[in-house]
Amino acid sequence: DKGQASAMELLRCPVLRRLFLCLSLLWFATSFAYYGLVMDLQGFGVSIYLIQVIFGAVDLPAKLVGFLVINTMGRRPAQMASLLLAGICILINGVVPQDQSVVRTALAVLGKGCLAASFNCIFLYTGELYPTMIRQTGLGMGSTLARVGSIVSPLVSMTAELYPSMPLFIYGAVPVAASAATALLPETLGQPLPDTVQDVESRRKRQRRRQKQQQEQQKQMVPLQASA
């Protein structure tokens, strides 16, 4: 019914609330760092026209690599790796000397490519995590949080008055922190799309059971390896 499709349903149900909070952080962090890099082109010591072309060109290979990783390793590893690598690249850029324009540009391009791959993954991942009854609402809320990230992002540049590299440290720290939230989400590769909240809960229980079995198998293998 209409009540089930409301945005408030994302907060009422514990299992959906967990998904909503984690995915909101992922959407916000991806957009926040992405636009933070894009709107600071003049800070890398290279022609803004050249770096604009490079930034635009890197999206295609980044999304192709992201597509391969998403469909081989899984959604959760791809999402975590793309955000973590992007954040690390941005953080390193904050300590690279200003005169190392080539290194700074390379790190920025790699970070931007990872964020482009993260956008690809988060769209797919969000749609597969939410049940049919509220899937479009969940995607809409995620997109809204991404827009909030893009709005807040330019304000961070003002922290450069305190310390020149402060914006890069903030742009890098947010996706690194957000990548940890991915560990709280289930894997959806090869799994059927959930139709109801009960399907989401059942998927979570199955994955917990599978993880427990794997841990028990690993514990059983340790004595065998020790005796060998």
Steps between C-alpha positions, in 0.01 A plus 500: 500500500594871492618495861749227422654707221550811713846623591418456870494124445877519456531608864222295661631154417839410661634309199406781259630763741839330499507498119383860480763637740789312339395580144438865587859527619627335180295729275603812693870410512523414131339823383676712764849387399420487127388861475768610744764383252321627190455851637865539600661457158712813534673360808705231323745727318392387153296677233136479604404424140739206479400355835132544411555284192690241704233498771232443238696230317577295811132425562470248217788266597413543869142390442609210280740374767233557761252296295742208483577512873132530592410191301797285602593589859158625606321822584622538857876460426471730199321769699742479790812495283392791280425729795806393698741543209346835406535627856860382528594673172346826618665479841842435344442796270468717807861436601660509154692829445328758282785496246440129425219581258528174301475284812214707639312481172551123469371443854201726438414322174526158666286617790241647268490180296439296816216732597347463153513122547345545846207687345444212259509246780281689746217536247498126435565400861220717640245358258595145593498558876156657538184290458268567206239672718736786581781472245427822310452692824835372625673599178340843518613553858852389410510742209378776732786432742740516204364843412552608861861385469550706185351805675720469808815423301580857380471632855792280607734693270477793741701299755805564280525835681592306814736256327553467122462121492207484742234462225682200352530337842125538552414385147719193556395414855127486423514222234751303708262511797202419277674193356480341846119518484508266201608218731158523666317433173428157348634379166243494219697346212303203364222550754130539406352846543299525824131583466414556866667591827479133597710413195766749614504348848521148357795600281680642801440182702626280214820698469557492875449125497744465210762714676462293816551178304812643335641601839436152638671343198802725550518403868492132403779550246738657754556179705547300180767740375672497840510119511637487144 
